[in-house]
Every structure is written in structure tokens, then in C-alpha cells.
Amino acid sequence: MRTPPPEFADLAERQQQIVSRVQLLAAGFDDMYLYRQARRGLWQRVLPATYALVTGALTDEQRRISAALYAGGEAQLTGLAALNWYGFRQCPSTQAVHLVVPHHARRKSAGHAVISRALALDERARSTPLYPVCSPARAVVDAARDLRQLRPVRAVVAEAIQRGYADLASLDEEIRRARRSRTALVRKAFSEVMQGTRSAPEAELRECLAESPALAEIHWNPRLLDPGGRSLPTPDGYLPDAAVALEVDSQEYHLRPADWARTLDRHNELSRHGILVLHFTPAQIRREPRRVRRMVTDAYESRRGLGATTGVRVDPRPDPAR
């Protein structure tokens, strides 16, 4: 084996010490040397014809790089791996790296590399120095098709919209592209967002309260106006006949003192106008839905008719911020 050229060290550094067999052979290494290095535990064969020049567990980025090298230059990162790359907070953790390749490609899934073939790749994929990444809308739909529960699907769809990763039009386009192939959950989550739901816990609250025959129509994320026509804070849900507001309080949102202070200000402003504000955590909604439903129903029935006396009204115009 000849001494590898200096540019190989630069290549290995750029790829975080993950290299393909083709790159190793081009640098002057032979297959016997690759075999011996792996046998001695100095290198790792992490995927077919793909090596890590270091030992120990791979980082998330090293897994992505190795999967992309294995899948080939046309492969695009998608699914949960792409959502993690974008920085989604509500994304389920996974060791798998999902990539989509052209339909004619012959690569098959191996190890942590999950390969799917598609008739059309994502035209809006983002280019990075090491691999293309599908657009957030495509990645959300691809991730949702592999998930088996509605809760995580709701979470990633809501986060995509709320944090500005994707808009309703691009998500709708990707759902239509996928047609009916394992899209029931993402279609339901998308429908909830279209109807005004902004988070997965909020969707669960909505589902929980829909089973109460005593409650009137609940306005979700409504624009509220005081008697003078000035805007009030927007609660997650509102029962105008009883002037009862519903808030879902996420622990993540209240980790910082400024967030907690902002919640108190919202509560006080609504209370100042005679609105009763009920707060629920995602855990309460999930574990005690009957108790949550009873609390809201009791509050509504005890205050029914008081809404007109507050002077607070729901603005029928759509919220321009949505």
C-alpha cells in the first residue's frame, strides 16, 4: 500500500472520518488493508463498502454521512433523519437514516440506512456539502408514513407549521403526491391544523372535549376583541357563551422565566375582562381525559350566559398571522 495523498486526510476530515471503499481504494489502500484495519478494531465497517476510520459509537451526523455514501450521490435525506437535521424539537428519536433514491437505483436498505425508491425526487431538496436534504414538507410526510401512532405525527405536522419550516400549501402538495400510500395519519393531522389546531396536545384536548354533549361550539385559537375593539391574547380554545378560555401549558414552553411571565400576563389580561382561564398540561389531557372533560363541562355549565356580559367577542375575520 502506498502512502495516501494529503488530500485524503482533508477528505476524511470533511466527512468526519467516514469514507467509502471507493474513496479508500482511490487513496491507495487495498481491500486486504481495509479488512485488517477492521479486524484489528482500528476501523469500523459501518455499512457495506463504508468505513469509519475511528472506533466507538457514531454520532448522528456520522450515521447520516455513512448512509448517504452507501446510498449514492443521487440519494436525498428524508423522514425523521431529515427532521432531526432541521432541528425539529418534537421529532421522535431514531437510529435509522431514511434516504430516498431514484426508482432505477438498485441500493437496498442495510444497517441503519433505510432506502426507499421514488419515481420523483424532491425538487426543493436543500444542497449541503455532503448530501442533499429533502424539504421540510417532504420530510414530514415521509416521516409520517413510517410512524404508526397519531400523536407523533400530530407533533411534527404542528411544529412544521408553527416554527415556519413549511406552509400549508407545501404540506398539502406533498400529501397529494404521496396519494393514499400510508398517509391516513398525516391527512388527519393536516386536517386538524387546517381547522385551527396548533399543537399535538391541543389536538388531543380537542378530541377529548368533542365527546362532551353538554359543550357548545369551541372556538380554537380565536381572535378575541374587548368591548372597545382592541385585540386580546388568543387562548387555545374559547367558549364565548360562558367566557371560558382553555390553555394547554407545555412544560417545554415554560422552562424560561420570561415564558412563564408571558403566560401570567396572558392569564391576567383575559381574567381582567371577566374570562375564566382553565389551564391543562399535555400529561393531564393524555392521562386524565375524563377529569379534564368534566372540569371544562362544569365550568361551562356554571357560567353559561355570562359571556354576553363581558363584552368580549370573537372576531370572525381570519387571523392574518396564520
LUMZAGU-814285 format. One record per residue (C-alpha): residue number from 1; residue in three letters; x, y, z. Coordinates in Angstrom, 3 decimals. Example, Ala and Ser with C-alpha at 12.3 -4.5 7.8 and 13.67 -1.06 7.14 Angstrom:
BEGIN
i=1 | aa=ALA | X=12.300 | Y=-4.500 | Z=7.800;
i=2 | aa=SER | X=13.670 | Y=-1.060 | Z=7.140;
//
This chain:
BEGIN
i=1 | aa=MET | X=0.000 | Y=0.000 | Z=0.000;
i=2 | aa=ARG | X=1.362 | Y=3.369 | Z=-0.977;
i=3 | aa=THR | X=1.190 | Y=6.395 | Z=1.302;
i=4 | aa=PRO | X=-2.219 | Y=8.049 | Z=0.817;
i=5 | aa=PRO | X=-2.125 | Y=11.517 | Z=-0.730;
i=6 | aa=PRO | X=-2.503 | Y=14.537 | Z=1.599;
i=7 | aa=GLU | X=-5.900 | Y=15.358 | Z=0.145;
i=8 | aa=PHE | X=-7.251 | Y=12.084 | Z=1.564;
i=9 | aa=ALA | X=-6.772 | Y=13.387 | Z=5.109;
i=10 | aa=ASP | X=-8.708 | Y=16.518 | Z=4.137;
i=11 | aa=LEU | X=-11.465 | Y=14.370 | Z=2.616;
i=12 | aa=ALA | X=-11.695 | Y=12.208 | Z=5.735;
i=13 | aa=GLU | X=-11.872 | Y=15.294 | Z=7.946;
i=14 | aa=ARG | X=-14.631 | Y=16.860 | Z=5.850;
i=15 | aa=GLN | X=-16.577 | Y=13.608 | Z=6.056;
i=16 | aa=GLN | X=-15.977 | Y=13.277 | Z=9.811;
i=17 | aa=GLN | X=-13.770 | Y=10.192 | Z=9.314;
i=18 | aa=ILE | X=-16.440 | Y=8.347 | Z=7.326;
i=19 | aa=VAL | X=-15.248 | Y=7.135 | Z=3.911;
i=20 | aa=SER | X=-16.381 | Y=4.741 | Z=1.216;
i=21 | aa=ARG | X=-14.442 | Y=1.789 | Z=-0.152;
i=22 | aa=VAL | X=-14.158 | Y=3.598 | Z=-3.487;
i=23 | aa=GLN | X=-12.533 | Y=6.581 | Z=-1.785;
i=24 | aa=LEU | X=-10.159 | Y=4.328 | Z=0.141;
i=25 | aa=LEU | X=-9.087 | Y=2.456 | Z=-2.980;
i=26 | aa=ALA | X=-8.582 | Y=5.743 | Z=-4.825;
i=27 | aa=ALA | X=-6.296 | Y=6.868 | Z=-1.989;
i=28 | aa=GLY | X=-4.045 | Y=3.804 | Z=-2.450;
i=29 | aa=PHE | X=-5.402 | Y=1.406 | Z=0.166;
i=30 | aa=ASP | X=-6.228 | Y=-2.136 | Z=-0.900;
i=31 | aa=ASP | X=-9.016 | Y=-4.457 | Z=0.235;
i=32 | aa=MET | X=-6.691 | Y=-6.581 | Z=2.383;
i=33 | aa=TYR | X=-5.582 | Y=-3.490 | Z=4.304;
i=34 | aa=LEU | X=-9.206 | Y=-2.458 | Z=4.830;
i=35 | aa=TYR | X=-10.003 | Y=-5.930 | Z=6.119;
i=36 | aa=ARG | X=-7.048 | Y=-5.955 | Z=8.532;
i=37 | aa=GLN | X=-7.794 | Y=-2.494 | Z=9.926;
i=38 | aa=ALA | X=-11.366 | Y=-3.512 | Z=10.647;
i=39 | aa=ARG | X=-10.283 | Y=-6.898 | Z=12.047;
i=40 | aa=ARG | X=-7.854 | Y=-5.211 | Z=14.448;
i=41 | aa=GLY | X=-10.559 | Y=-2.848 | Z=15.668;
i=42 | aa=LEU | X=-8.769 | Y=0.253 | Z=14.363;
i=43 | aa=TRP | X=-11.517 | Y=0.997 | Z=11.819;
i=44 | aa=GLN | X=-15.184 | Y=0.062 | Z=11.598;
i=45 | aa=ARG | X=-17.143 | Y=-1.269 | Z=8.668;
i=46 | aa=VAL | X=-20.356 | Y=0.602 | Z=9.423;
i=47 | aa=LEU | X=-22.260 | Y=-0.263 | Z=6.226;
i=48 | aa=PRO | X=-21.438 | Y=-2.305 | Z=3.114;
i=49 | aa=ALA | X=-18.359 | Y=-0.734 | Z=1.474;
i=50 | aa=THR | X=-18.471 | Y=2.114 | Z=4.029;
i=51 | aa=TYR | X=-15.956 | Y=2.600 | Z=6.822;
i=52 | aa=ALA | X=-15.392 | Y=4.745 | Z=9.881;
i=53 | aa=LEU | X=-11.695 | Y=5.487 | Z=10.470;
i=54 | aa=VAL | X=-12.435 | Y=5.742 | Z=14.196;
i=55 | aa=THR | X=-13.814 | Y=3.415 | Z=16.864;
i=56 | aa=GLY | X=-16.763 | Y=3.901 | Z=19.183;
i=57 | aa=ALA | X=-20.388 | Y=4.823 | Z=18.599;
i=58 | aa=LEU | X=-21.148 | Y=7.017 | Z=15.604;
i=59 | aa=THR | X=-22.634 | Y=10.467 | Z=16.030;
i=60 | aa=ASP | X=-25.908 | Y=11.371 | Z=14.339;
i=61 | aa=GLU | X=-24.007 | Y=13.226 | Z=11.625;
i=62 | aa=GLN | X=-21.618 | Y=10.306 | Z=11.057;
i=63 | aa=ARG | X=-24.602 | Y=7.988 | Z=10.618;
i=64 | aa=ARG | X=-26.096 | Y=10.394 | Z=8.088;
i=65 | aa=ILE | X=-22.814 | Y=10.688 | Z=6.172;
i=66 | aa=SER | X=-22.249 | Y=6.938 | Z=6.098;
i=67 | aa=ALA | X=-25.810 | Y=6.266 | Z=4.928;
i=68 | aa=ALA | X=-25.509 | Y=8.901 | Z=2.202;
i=69 | aa=LEU | X=-22.183 | Y=7.447 | Z=0.997;
i=70 | aa=TYR | X=-23.708 | Y=3.989 | Z=0.911;
i=71 | aa=ALA | X=-26.889 | Y=5.113 | Z=-0.889;
i=72 | aa=GLY | X=-25.054 | Y=7.005 | Z=-3.628;
i=73 | aa=GLY | X=-24.792 | Y=10.553 | Z=-4.901;
i=74 | aa=GLU | X=-28.429 | Y=10.844 | Z=-6.009;
i=75 | aa=ALA | X=-29.847 | Y=9.907 | Z=-2.607;
i=76 | aa=GLN | X=-31.722 | Y=12.522 | Z=-0.558;
i=77 | aa=LEU | X=-32.019 | Y=12.526 | Z=3.225;
i=78 | aa=THR | X=-35.663 | Y=12.410 | Z=4.307;
i=79 | aa=GLY | X=-38.004 | Y=11.271 | Z=7.068;
i=80 | aa=LEU | X=-37.077 | Y=11.529 | Z=10.738;
i=81 | aa=ALA | X=-33.368 | Y=11.817 | Z=9.919;
i=82 | aa=ALA | X=-34.053 | Y=14.960 | Z=7.881;
i=83 | aa=LEU | X=-36.331 | Y=16.403 | Z=10.578;
i=84 | aa=ASN | X=-33.568 | Y=15.875 | Z=13.142;
i=85 | aa=TRP | X=-31.150 | Y=17.584 | Z=10.762;
i=86 | aa=TYR | X=-33.501 | Y=20.597 | Z=10.530;
i=87 | aa=GLY | X=-33.739 | Y=20.730 | Z=14.330;
i=88 | aa=PHE | X=-37.327 | Y=19.642 | Z=14.963;
i=89 | aa=ARG | X=-37.933 | Y=19.541 | Z=18.722;
i=90 | aa=GLN | X=-40.877 | Y=17.148 | Z=18.685;
i=91 | aa=CYS | X=-39.245 | Y=14.638 | Z=16.368;
i=92 | aa=PRO | X=-39.094 | Y=11.043 | Z=17.680;
i=93 | aa=SER | X=-35.543 | Y=9.795 | Z=18.103;
i=94 | aa=THR | X=-34.277 | Y=7.052 | Z=15.831;
i=95 | aa=GLN | X=-31.004 | Y=5.405 | Z=14.872;
i=96 | aa=ALA | X=-32.227 | Y=4.806 | Z=11.327;
i=97 | aa=VAL | X=-31.318 | Y=7.133 | Z=8.474;
i=98 | aa=HIS | X=-34.009 | Y=7.284 | Z=5.785;
i=99 | aa=LEU | X=-32.961 | Y=8.187 | Z=2.250;
i=100 | aa=VAL | X=-34.916 | Y=8.315 | Z=-0.964;
i=101 | aa=VAL | X=-33.256 | Y=7.287 | Z=-4.226;
i=102 | aa=PRO | X=-34.385 | Y=7.281 | Z=-7.891;
i=103 | aa=HIS | X=-36.657 | Y=4.406 | Z=-8.849;
i=104 | aa=HIS | X=-33.995 | Y=2.879 | Z=-11.083;
i=105 | aa=ALA | X=-31.422 | Y=2.681 | Z=-8.261;
i=106 | aa=ARG | X=-30.568 | Y=-0.790 | Z=-7.006;
i=107 | aa=ARG | X=-29.480 | Y=0.067 | Z=-3.490;
i=108 | aa=LYS | X=-31.308 | Y=-1.817 | Z=-0.716;
i=109 | aa=SER | X=-31.649 | Y=-0.998 | Z=2.958;
i=110 | aa=ALA | X=-28.735 | Y=-2.140 | Z=5.127;
i=111 | aa=GLY | X=-27.906 | Y=-1.497 | Z=8.767;
i=112 | aa=HIS | X=-29.038 | Y=1.959 | Z=9.789;
i=113 | aa=ALA | X=-29.526 | Y=3.054 | Z=6.173;
i=114 | aa=VAL | X=-33.200 | Y=2.774 | Z=5.167;
i=115 | aa=ILE | X=-33.586 | Y=3.160 | Z=1.410;
i=116 | aa=SER | X=-36.810 | Y=3.994 | Z=-0.424;
i=117 | aa=ARG | X=-37.208 | Y=4.341 | Z=-4.181;
i=118 | aa=ALA | X=-39.321 | Y=7.113 | Z=-5.664;
i=119 | aa=LEU | X=-40.494 | Y=7.989 | Z=-9.152;
i=120 | aa=ALA | X=-39.599 | Y=11.625 | Z=-8.477;
i=121 | aa=LEU | X=-37.031 | Y=13.059 | Z=-6.085;
i=122 | aa=ASP | X=-37.695 | Y=16.275 | Z=-4.180;
i=123 | aa=GLU | X=-37.086 | Y=19.258 | Z=-6.444;
i=124 | aa=ARG | X=-36.945 | Y=21.521 | Z=-3.369;
i=125 | aa=ALA | X=-34.259 | Y=19.481 | Z=-1.611;
i=126 | aa=ARG | X=-31.519 | Y=21.535 | Z=0.049;
i=127 | aa=SER | X=-27.950 | Y=21.027 | Z=-1.047;
i=128 | aa=THR | X=-25.296 | Y=20.531 | Z=1.622;
i=129 | aa=PRO | X=-21.591 | Y=19.738 | Z=1.149;
i=130 | aa=LEU | X=-22.153 | Y=16.057 | Z=1.962;
i=131 | aa=TYR | X=-25.708 | Y=15.115 | Z=0.979;
i=132 | aa=PRO | X=-28.995 | Y=16.659 | Z=-0.219;
i=133 | aa=VAL | X=-31.776 | Y=17.045 | Z=2.355;
i=134 | aa=CYS | X=-35.429 | Y=16.862 | Z=1.350;
i=135 | aa=SER | X=-37.537 | Y=19.951 | Z=2.001;
i=136 | aa=PRO | X=-39.248 | Y=20.008 | Z=5.423;
i=137 | aa=ALA | X=-42.660 | Y=19.358 | Z=3.857;
i=138 | aa=ARG | X=-41.417 | Y=16.244 | Z=2.011;
i=139 | aa=ALA | X=-39.543 | Y=15.043 | Z=5.107;
i=140 | aa=VAL | X=-42.614 | Y=15.498 | Z=7.348;
i=141 | aa=VAL | X=-44.825 | Y=13.449 | Z=5.040;
i=142 | aa=ASP | X=-42.178 | Y=10.739 | Z=4.562;
i=143 | aa=ALA | X=-41.662 | Y=10.551 | Z=8.345;
i=144 | aa=ALA | X=-45.404 | Y=10.381 | Z=8.994;
i=145 | aa=ARG | X=-45.790 | Y=7.486 | Z=6.553;
i=146 | aa=ASP | X=-43.410 | Y=5.421 | Z=8.686;
i=147 | aa=LEU | X=-44.949 | Y=6.326 | Z=12.050;
i=148 | aa=ARG | X=-47.695 | Y=4.151 | Z=13.484;
i=149 | aa=GLN | X=-49.262 | Y=6.489 | Z=16.066;
i=150 | aa=LEU | X=-51.179 | Y=9.710 | Z=15.589;
i=151 | aa=ARG | X=-49.536 | Y=11.624 | Z=18.462;
i=152 | aa=PRO | X=-46.011 | Y=11.942 | Z=16.962;
i=153 | aa=VAL | X=-47.497 | Y=12.663 | Z=13.536;
i=154 | aa=ARG | X=-49.549 | Y=15.496 | Z=15.024;
i=155 | aa=ALA | X=-46.444 | Y=16.807 | Z=16.750;
i=156 | aa=VAL | X=-44.242 | Y=17.030 | Z=13.648;
i=157 | aa=VAL | X=-47.020 | Y=18.460 | Z=11.451;
i=158 | aa=ALA | X=-47.889 | Y=21.126 | Z=14.022;
i=159 | aa=GLU | X=-44.227 | Y=22.006 | Z=14.586;
i=160 | aa=ALA | X=-43.577 | Y=22.297 | Z=10.861;
i=161 | aa=ILE | X=-46.295 | Y=24.955 | Z=10.617;
i=162 | aa=GLN | X=-45.753 | Y=26.743 | Z=13.927;
i=163 | aa=ARG | X=-41.985 | Y=27.136 | Z=13.551;
i=164 | aa=GLY | X=-42.173 | Y=28.102 | Z=9.893;
i=165 | aa=TYR | X=-40.462 | Y=25.042 | Z=8.434;
i=166 | aa=ALA | X=-43.292 | Y=24.524 | Z=5.948;
i=167 | aa=ASP | X=-46.568 | Y=26.139 | Z=4.981;
i=168 | aa=LEU | X=-49.978 | Y=24.574 | Z=4.478;
i=169 | aa=ALA | X=-49.698 | Y=24.647 | Z=0.688;
i=170 | aa=SER | X=-46.397 | Y=22.728 | Z=0.553;
i=171 | aa=LEU | X=-47.631 | Y=20.116 | Z=3.048;
i=172 | aa=ASP | X=-50.839 | Y=19.663 | Z=1.093;
i=173 | aa=GLU | X=-48.830 | Y=19.245 | Z=-2.110;
i=174 | aa=GLU | X=-46.636 | Y=16.548 | Z=-0.568;
i=175 | aa=ILE | X=-49.629 | Y=14.686 | Z=0.882;
i=176 | aa=ARG | X=-51.259 | Y=14.696 | Z=-2.541;
i=177 | aa=ARG | X=-48.020 | Y=13.467 | Z=-4.113;
i=178 | aa=ALA | X=-47.923 | Y=10.522 | Z=-1.713;
i=179 | aa=ARG | X=-51.563 | Y=9.751 | Z=-2.564;
i=180 | aa=ARG | X=-53.130 | Y=7.086 | Z=-0.320;
i=181 | aa=SER | X=-49.947 | Y=5.199 | Z=0.475;
i=182 | aa=ARG | X=-49.792 | Y=5.127 | Z=4.308;
i=183 | aa=THR | X=-50.994 | Y=8.723 | Z=4.603;
i=184 | aa=ALA | X=-54.105 | Y=8.330 | Z=6.796;
i=185 | aa=LEU | X=-52.409 | Y=9.704 | Z=9.916;
i=186 | aa=VAL | X=-50.774 | Y=12.683 | Z=8.231;
i=187 | aa=ARG | X=-54.045 | Y=13.512 | Z=6.477;
i=188 | aa=LYS | X=-55.861 | Y=13.597 | Z=9.824;
i=189 | aa=ALA | X=-53.135 | Y=15.723 | Z=11.448;
i=190 | aa=PHE | X=-53.134 | Y=18.100 | Z=8.483;
i=191 | aa=SER | X=-56.933 | Y=18.417 | Z=8.654;
i=192 | aa=GLU | X=-56.674 | Y=19.368 | Z=12.329;
i=193 | aa=VAL | X=-54.133 | Y=22.078 | Z=11.544;
i=194 | aa=MET | X=-56.391 | Y=23.390 | Z=8.774;
i=195 | aa=GLN | X=-59.190 | Y=23.666 | Z=11.349;
i=196 | aa=GLY | X=-57.055 | Y=25.794 | Z=13.669;
i=197 | aa=THR | X=-55.224 | Y=23.311 | Z=15.902;
i=198 | aa=ARG | X=-51.664 | Y=24.445 | Z=16.555;
i=199 | aa=SER | X=-50.084 | Y=21.609 | Z=18.551;
i=200 | aa=ALA | X=-50.398 | Y=17.893 | Z=19.256;
i=201 | aa=PRO | X=-51.620 | Y=18.391 | Z=22.895;
i=202 | aa=GLU | X=-54.143 | Y=20.916 | Z=21.619;
i=203 | aa=ALA | X=-55.435 | Y=18.338 | Z=19.126;
i=204 | aa=GLU | X=-55.767 | Y=15.828 | Z=21.965;
i=205 | aa=LEU | X=-57.710 | Y=18.378 | Z=24.027;
i=206 | aa=ARG | X=-59.984 | Y=18.997 | Z=21.084;
i=207 | aa=GLU | X=-60.563 | Y=15.265 | Z=20.690;
i=208 | aa=CYS | X=-61.196 | Y=14.901 | Z=24.419;
i=209 | aa=LEU | X=-63.812 | Y=17.672 | Z=24.578;
i=210 | aa=ALA | X=-65.570 | Y=16.559 | Z=21.395;
i=211 | aa=GLU | X=-67.049 | Y=13.692 | Z=23.431;
i=212 | aa=SER | X=-68.952 | Y=16.071 | Z=25.734;
i=213 | aa=PRO | X=-72.542 | Y=16.588 | Z=24.533;
i=214 | aa=ALA | X=-73.016 | Y=19.460 | Z=27.007;
i=215 | aa=LEU | X=-70.448 | Y=21.817 | Z=25.487;
i=216 | aa=ALA | X=-71.349 | Y=24.368 | Z=22.859;
i=217 | aa=GLU | X=-69.048 | Y=25.086 | Z=19.923;
i=218 | aa=ILE | X=-65.457 | Y=25.704 | Z=20.978;
i=219 | aa=HIS | X=-63.528 | Y=28.315 | Z=19.007;
i=220 | aa=TRP | X=-59.913 | Y=27.214 | Z=18.596;
i=221 | aa=ASN | X=-57.212 | Y=29.888 | Z=18.596;
i=222 | aa=PRO | X=-59.773 | Y=32.648 | Z=18.078;
i=223 | aa=ARG | X=-59.092 | Y=36.362 | Z=17.736;
i=224 | aa=LEU | X=-60.737 | Y=37.977 | Z=20.762;
i=225 | aa=LEU | X=-61.719 | Y=41.643 | Z=20.924;
i=226 | aa=ASP | X=-62.537 | Y=43.654 | Z=24.037;
i=227 | aa=PRO | X=-65.602 | Y=45.973 | Z=24.148;
i=228 | aa=GLY | X=-63.506 | Y=48.735 | Z=22.569;
i=229 | aa=GLY | X=-62.430 | Y=46.563 | Z=19.646;
i=230 | aa=ARG | X=-58.847 | Y=46.050 | Z=20.879;
i=231 | aa=SER | X=-57.218 | Y=42.641 | Z=20.473;
i=232 | aa=LEU | X=-56.886 | Y=40.367 | Z=23.498;
i=233 | aa=PRO | X=-54.489 | Y=37.438 | Z=23.941;
i=234 | aa=THR | X=-55.514 | Y=34.402 | Z=21.899;
i=235 | aa=PRO | X=-56.323 | Y=31.340 | Z=24.033;
i=236 | aa=ASP | X=-56.014 | Y=27.813 | Z=22.678;
i=237 | aa=GLY | X=-59.782 | Y=27.351 | Z=22.989;
i=238 | aa=TYR | X=-62.704 | Y=29.590 | Z=23.878;
i=239 | aa=LEU | X=-66.367 | Y=29.074 | Z=24.788;
i=240 | aa=PRO | X=-67.913 | Y=32.511 | Z=24.163;
i=241 | aa=ASP | X=-71.307 | Y=31.780 | Z=25.763;
i=242 | aa=ALA | X=-69.633 | Y=31.140 | Z=29.131;
i=243 | aa=ALA | X=-66.493 | Y=33.261 | Z=28.663;
i=244 | aa=VAL | X=-64.281 | Y=30.250 | Z=29.415;
i=245 | aa=ALA | X=-60.795 | Y=30.102 | Z=27.903;
i=246 | aa=LEU | X=-58.740 | Y=26.925 | Z=27.570;
i=247 | aa=GLU | X=-54.944 | Y=26.856 | Z=27.654;
i=248 | aa=VAL | X=-52.572 | Y=23.939 | Z=27.105;
i=249 | aa=ASP | X=-49.424 | Y=24.599 | Z=29.112;
i=250 | aa=SER | X=-46.388 | Y=22.719 | Z=27.823;
i=251 | aa=GLN | X=-43.503 | Y=22.230 | Z=30.247;
i=252 | aa=GLU | X=-41.044 | Y=22.913 | Z=27.410;
i=253 | aa=TYR | X=-42.631 | Y=26.313 | Z=26.799;
i=254 | aa=HIS | X=-42.324 | Y=27.307 | Z=30.452;
i=255 | aa=LEU | X=-38.688 | Y=26.364 | Z=31.026;
i=256 | aa=ARG | X=-37.614 | Y=30.016 | Z=30.842;
i=257 | aa=PRO | X=-38.789 | Y=32.644 | Z=33.349;
i=258 | aa=ALA | X=-39.748 | Y=35.008 | Z=30.507;
i=259 | aa=ASP | X=-42.119 | Y=32.378 | Z=29.082;
i=260 | aa=TRP | X=-43.778 | Y=31.874 | Z=32.467;
i=261 | aa=ALA | X=-44.172 | Y=35.625 | Z=32.926;
i=262 | aa=ARG | X=-45.738 | Y=35.892 | Z=29.478;
i=263 | aa=THR | X=-48.256 | Y=33.178 | Z=30.377;
i=264 | aa=LEU | X=-49.193 | Y=35.030 | Z=33.573;
i=265 | aa=ASP | X=-49.678 | Y=38.250 | Z=31.621;
i=266 | aa=ARG | X=-51.981 | Y=36.480 | Z=29.162;
i=267 | aa=HIS | X=-53.957 | Y=34.927 | Z=32.016;
i=268 | aa=ASN | X=-54.293 | Y=38.234 | Z=33.872;
i=269 | aa=GLU | X=-55.351 | Y=40.140 | Z=30.770;
i=270 | aa=LEU | X=-58.095 | Y=37.644 | Z=29.966;
i=271 | aa=SER | X=-59.199 | Y=37.470 | Z=33.612;
i=272 | aa=ARG | X=-59.381 | Y=41.266 | Z=33.758;
i=273 | aa=HIS | X=-62.158 | Y=41.091 | Z=31.182;
i=274 | aa=GLY | X=-64.154 | Y=38.508 | Z=33.129;
i=275 | aa=ILE | X=-62.883 | Y=35.418 | Z=31.329;
i=276 | aa=LEU | X=-62.260 | Y=32.228 | Z=33.316;
i=277 | aa=VAL | X=-58.990 | Y=30.650 | Z=32.148;
i=278 | aa=LEU | X=-58.543 | Y=26.898 | Z=32.630;
i=279 | aa=HIS | X=-55.020 | Y=25.524 | Z=32.274;
i=280 | aa=PHE | X=-54.176 | Y=21.908 | Z=31.410;
i=281 | aa=THR | X=-50.869 | Y=20.167 | Z=30.833;
i=282 | aa=PRO | X=-50.359 | Y=17.685 | Z=27.976;
i=283 | aa=ALA | X=-49.922 | Y=14.934 | Z=30.585;
i=284 | aa=GLN | X=-53.288 | Y=15.725 | Z=32.185;
i=285 | aa=ILE | X=-55.043 | Y=15.666 | Z=28.815;
i=286 | aa=ARG | X=-53.427 | Y=12.366 | Z=27.908;
i=287 | aa=ARG | X=-53.773 | Y=10.562 | Z=31.261;
i=288 | aa=GLU | X=-56.975 | Y=12.049 | Z=32.681;
i=289 | aa=PRO | X=-59.216 | Y=12.952 | Z=29.737;
i=290 | aa=ARG | X=-62.436 | Y=12.313 | Z=31.689;
i=291 | aa=ARG | X=-61.366 | Y=14.621 | Z=34.501;
i=292 | aa=VAL | X=-60.363 | Y=17.337 | Z=32.027;
i=293 | aa=ARG | X=-63.678 | Y=16.977 | Z=30.202;
i=294 | aa=ARG | X=-65.612 | Y=17.159 | Z=33.483;
i=295 | aa=MET | X=-63.763 | Y=20.295 | Z=34.601;
i=296 | aa=VAL | X=-64.459 | Y=22.108 | Z=31.335;
i=297 | aa=THR | X=-68.096 | Y=20.970 | Z=31.283;
i=298 | aa=ASP | X=-68.697 | Y=22.021 | Z=34.899;
i=299 | aa=ALA | X=-67.125 | Y=25.444 | Z=34.282;
i=300 | aa=TYR | X=-69.184 | Y=25.922 | Z=31.135;
i=301 | aa=GLU | X=-72.478 | Y=24.950 | Z=32.762;
i=302 | aa=SER | X=-71.886 | Y=27.131 | Z=35.824;
i=303 | aa=ARG | X=-71.066 | Y=30.201 | Z=33.708;
i=304 | aa=ARG | X=-73.387 | Y=29.702 | Z=30.755;
i=305 | aa=GLY | X=-74.844 | Y=33.013 | Z=29.637;
i=306 | aa=LEU | X=-72.141 | Y=35.146 | Z=31.267;
i=307 | aa=GLY | X=-70.262 | Y=35.615 | Z=28.009;
i=308 | aa=ALA | X=-72.554 | Y=38.399 | Z=26.846;
i=309 | aa=THR | X=-71.926 | Y=40.424 | Z=29.992;
i=310 | aa=THR | X=-68.150 | Y=40.601 | Z=29.453;
i=311 | aa=GLY | X=-68.422 | Y=42.403 | Z=26.134;
i=312 | aa=VAL | X=-65.648 | Y=40.198 | Z=24.745;
i=313 | aa=ARG | X=-66.405 | Y=38.870 | Z=21.281;
i=314 | aa=VAL | X=-64.812 | Y=36.529 | Z=18.779;
i=315 | aa=ASP | X=-63.605 | Y=38.304 | Z=15.659;
i=316 | aa=PRO | X=-64.999 | Y=36.340 | Z=12.683;
i=317 | aa=ARG | X=-62.210 | Y=37.527 | Z=10.394;
i=318 | aa=PRO | X=-59.363 | Y=35.057 | Z=9.799;
i=319 | aa=ASP | X=-56.159 | Y=35.628 | Z=11.715;
i=320 | aa=PRO | X=-53.638 | Y=37.162 | Z=9.254;
i=321 | aa=ALA | X=-50.772 | Y=35.605 | Z=11.242;
i=322 | aa=ARG | X=-51.830 | Y=32.117 | Z=10.234;
//
